């Protein structure tokens, strides 16, 4: 059984082990695979493991030995799942592995906006506190979150994790989701329609999947319905936001600040309008990346393949 990993570096830059896959077959791991090398590197392999390297219908036709494609992520849009289904190829994903890490990172983005800790740390190391005339200083408004309202669009596992931390800091949570669990409601957390979330939230956090119904959900029209000075957090999917509209709102100060771990095209392009927008914090899609989270992902990916080989596949997305 030949197993090929097309782009293993971001999952395992050297601090994890591939031994789980090695126990299941003859393994070849590539850090990255350019488009022109995909077919050649898959070759006669029956098992393909990929993160962001696409596997198209044409690739499947050129590599007829493929029996299984395992995606090292939750999203699987890089795979032509319909073509895989037609050819009897199972496609699996990792539905849940980074809930705690992503929720934690959403709050980290928010806290950095509220306190500018990185900036003030640099200012101290530059000698500004030592030479300051007063006993303290701050260069940006500092924001207390207790008593404020966080609107969370998408209240699945990650949205709930973010909401729990927000409530622990004294915030009230308004949650919007297609599926409602009344047991999650309390004095500090309740479900609300989108219009209420837009109108009442001091902070809006995006934790929803990217569907046609959610693409561009943050745009000039929805922003116009928000509070002046709202903070927007997105470490879910970049295309949830119309980036030019958000950039305009940041420049006009309608939106006070944005904390983003995702953008529409990744890696980010130099012409992305958010790069020049004021008070816009952007990190390179690392919410998912703590070692603990990546180890969990690795363990689930190995179990997905093992279950498939044993005839009881799990986490199949193209049944």
C-alpha positions in Angstrom: 0.0 0.0 0.0 1.6 3.3 -1.2 0.8 6.4 0.7 1.8 9.9 -0.5 1.6 13.1 1.5 1.6 16.0 -1.0 2.1 19.0 1.3 2.9 17.9 4.9 5.0 20.9 6.0 2.4 23.1 7.6 0.9 20.1 9.5 4.3 18.8 10.5 7.2 21.2 10.2 9.3 18.7 12.2 7.8 18.7 15.7 5.4 15.7 15.0 5.9 12.2 13.7 4.5 10.5 10.6 4.9 7.1 12.3 1.1 6.5 12.3 1.0 6.6 8.6 4.2 4.6 8.3 2.6 1.8 10.1 -0.1 1.6 7.5 1.9 1.5 4.3 4.9 2.6 2.3 5.0 6.3 3.0 6.4 9.2 1.0 6.1 12.7 2.4 6.6 15.9 0.4 6.7 19.3 2.2 5.1 21.0 -0.8 3.9 19.9 -4.2 3.7 22.4 -7.1 0.7 21.9 -9.5 2.9 20.5 -12.3 4.2 17.8 -10.0 0.9 16.5 -8.5 0.3 13.7 -11.0 3.9 12.6 -11.0 4.2 12.5 -7.2 1.0 10.6 -6.7 2.0 8.1 -9.4 0.7 4.6 -8.5 -0.2 5.5 -4.9 -3.5 4.2 -3.6 -3.6 6.7 -0.7 -3.3 10.4 -1.1 -3.0 12.7 1.9 -3.3 16.5 1.2 -3.9 19.7 3.0 -4.2 22.5 0.4 -2.8 20.8 -2.8 -5.8 20.2 -5.1 -6.8 16.8 -6.4 -8.9 17.4 -9.5 -10.9 15.0 -11.8 -8.0 15.2 -14.3 -5.6 14.1 -11.6 -7.8 11.2 -10.6 -8.1 10.1 -14.2 -4.3 10.3 -14.6 -3.8 8.3 -11.4 -6.3 5.5 -11.6 -4.8 3.7 -8.6 -6.2 6.2 -6.1 -8.6 4.6 -3.6 -8.6 7.1 -0.8 -8.0 10.9 -0.4 -7.5 12.2 3.2 -7.6 15.9 3.7 -5.5 17.3 6.6 -8.1 20.0 7.3 -11.8 20.5 7.9 -12.4 22.2 4.6 -12.2 19.9 1.6 -13.0 22.2 -1.4 -9.5 21.4 -2.9 -10.9 18.0 -3.8 -13.3 17.3 -6.7 -15.6 15.2 -4.4 -18.1 14.5 -7.1 -15.5 13.0 -9.4 -14.1 11.0 -6.5 -17.6 9.6 -5.7 -18.1 8.6 -9.3 -14.8 6.8 -9.2 -15.4 5.1 -5.9 -12.7 7.1 -4.1 -13.4 7.9 -0.5 -12.6 11.4 0.6 -12.3 12.2 4.4 -11.7 15.3 6.4 -10.9 16.3 10.0 -14.2 17.7 11.3 -13.1 18.7 14.8 -9.5 19.1 16.1 -8.9 22.8 16.8 -12.0 24.0 18.7 -10.1 25.2 21.8 -7.2 26.7 19.8 -9.4 28.6 17.4 -11.7 29.9 20.1 -8.6 31.0 22.1 -7.1 32.7 19.1 -10.3 34.7 18.4 -10.1 36.1 21.9 -6.3 36.8 21.5 -7.0 38.9 18.4 -9.7 40.8 20.4 -7.4 41.4 23.4 -4.6 42.6 21.2 -7.0 45.2 19.7 -8.2 46.2 23.2 -4.7 46.6 24.7 -2.1 46.7 22.0 0.2 44.6 24.1 2.7 43.9 21.4 3.1 47.6 20.6 3.5 48.7 24.2 6.0 45.9 24.8 8.1 47.2 21.9 7.8 50.7 23.2 9.2 49.6 26.6 12.1 47.8 25.0 12.9 50.9 22.9 13.4 52.9 26.1 10.2 54.9 26.0 9.1 54.0 29.5 12.5 54.6 31.0 12.5 58.1 29.6 8.9 58.8 30.1 7.9 61.9 32.3 5.0 60.1 33.8 4.8 56.7 35.6 3.0 55.1 32.7 1.8 55.9 29.2 -0.4 54.4 26.4 -0.5 55.1 22.7 -3.9 53.8 21.9 -7.3 53.8 23.7 -7.5 50.8 26.0 -10.8 49.0 26.0 -12.5 47.1 28.9 -14.7 44.2 27.6 -16.8 43.5 30.7 -20.4 44.5 30.1 -20.0 44.7 26.4 -21.8 42.5 23.9 -20.2 40.0 21.5 -22.3 38.8 18.5 -21.1 35.5 17.3 -22.2 34.5 13.8 -21.9 30.7 13.6 -22.5 29.1 17.0 -21.1 25.6 16.5 -18.3 24.1 18.6 -15.8 26.9 17.9 -18.4 29.7 18.3 -19.4 28.2 21.6 -15.8 28.0 22.7 -15.3 31.7 21.9 -18.6 32.5 23.6 -17.6 30.8 26.8 -14.4 32.8 27.1 -16.2 36.0 26.3 -18.7 35.3 29.1 -15.9 34.5 31.5 -14.6 38.1 30.8 -18.0 39.5 31.7 -19.3 39.9 28.2 -22.9 39.2 27.0 -23.2 36.9 24.0 -25.7 37.1 21.1 -25.5 34.0 19.0 -26.7 33.4 15.4 -26.9 29.9 14.0 -29.2 27.9 11.8 -29.3 25.2 14.5 -30.3 26.3 18.0 -29.6 24.5 21.2 -31.8 26.1 23.9 -29.6 24.5 26.6 -26.8 26.9 25.7 -28.9 29.9 26.6 -28.5 31.7 29.9 -28.6 35.1 31.5 -25.4 36.0 29.5 -26.0 34.1 26.3 -29.0 33.9 23.9 -29.8 33.3 20.3 -30.6 36.3 18.1 -31.4 37.1 14.5 -28.7 38.6 12.4 -30.3 42.1 12.4 -30.2 42.3 16.2 -26.6 41.1 16.3 -25.6 43.8 13.8 -27.4 46.5 15.7 -26.5 45.5 19.3 -23.0 44.0 19.2 -19.8 45.9 20.3 -17.8 43.0 18.9 -18.8 40.7 16.0 -17.0 37.4 15.7 -17.3 35.2 12.7 -17.3 31.4 13.2 -19.5 30.2 10.4 -18.7 28.0 7.4 -18.3 29.4 4.0 -21.5 28.8 2.1 -23.2 30.8 -0.7 -25.4 32.2 2.0 -22.5 33.4 4.1 -20.1 34.5 1.5 -19.7 38.3 1.9 -21.9 38.4 4.9 -19.8 41.3 6.1 -20.3 44.0 3.5 -21.1 47.7 3.2 -24.8 47.0 3.8 -24.4 44.9 6.9 -21.6 47.2 8.2 -24.0 50.2 7.9 -26.4 48.4 10.3 -23.7 47.9 12.9 -22.8 50.1 15.9 -20.4 52.9 15.2 -17.0 51.8 16.5 -17.7 48.0 16.3 -14.8 45.5 16.4 -14.9 42.7 13.9 -13.0 39.4 14.4 -12.6 36.7 11.7 -10.6 33.6 12.1 -13.1 31.4 10.2 -13.0 31.9 6.4 -11.7 35.0 4.5 -14.4 35.3 1.9 -17.0 35.9 4.6 -15.9 39.5 4.4 -16.0 41.8 1.4 -12.5 43.2 2.0 -12.8 46.5 0.2 -16.0 47.3 2.1 -14.3 46.5 5.4 -11.2 48.6 4.4 -13.5 51.5 3.7 -15.3 51.1 7.0 -11.9 51.1 8.9 -10.8 54.2 7.1 -14.1 56.0 8.0 -13.9 54.7 11.6 -17.3 53.1 11.3 -15.5 50.0 12.2 -13.0 50.7 15.0 -10.8 47.7 14.4 -10.6 44.3 12.8 -8.7 41.2 13.9 -8.2 38.8 11.0 -6.5 35.4 10.8 -7.9 34.7 7.3 -8.3 36.6 4.1 -9.9 35.9 0.7 -6.8 34.7 -1.1 -4.0 32.9 0.9 -1.2 33.6 1.2 -2.3 37.2 1.2 -1.7 39.2 -2.0 0.2 42.5 -1.8 -2.8 44.4 -3.3 -5.2 43.3 -0.6 -7.0 46.5 0.5 -6.8 45.5 4.2 -3.0 45.7 4.2 -3.3 49.5 4.1 -6.4 49.9 6.2 -5.9 51.5 9.7 -6.3 49.4 12.9 -6.4 46.2 11.0 -4.6 43.3 12.7 -3.8 40.4 10.3 -2.1 37.1 11.2 -1.2 34.3 8.7 -4.0 31.7 9.3 -2.4 30.3 12.4 -5.4 29.8 14.7 -5.3 26.1 14.1 -1.6 25.6 14.5 -0.7 25.0 18.2 1.2 21.7 18.5 -1.5 20.2 20.5 -4.1 20.9 17.9 -1.9 19.6 15.0 -1.2 16.4 17.0 -4.9 15.9 17.4 -5.3 16.5 13.6 -2.6 13.9 12.9 -4.1 11.3 15.2 -7.6 11.8 13.5 -6.1 11.6 10.0 -4.3 8.3 10.8 -7.5 6.9 12.4 -9.5 8.0 9.3 -7.2 6.0 7.1 -7.0 3.0 9.4 -10.8 2.9 9.6 -11.0 3.0 5.8 -8.5 0.1 5.4 -10.5 -1.9 8.0 -13.7 -1.5 6.0 -15.4 0.9 8.4 -14.7 4.4 7.0 -15.4 7.5 9.1 -15.5 11.2 8.4 -16.3 10.5 4.7 -17.5 13.7 3.0 -18.6 12.2 -0.4 -20.8 9.3 0.5 
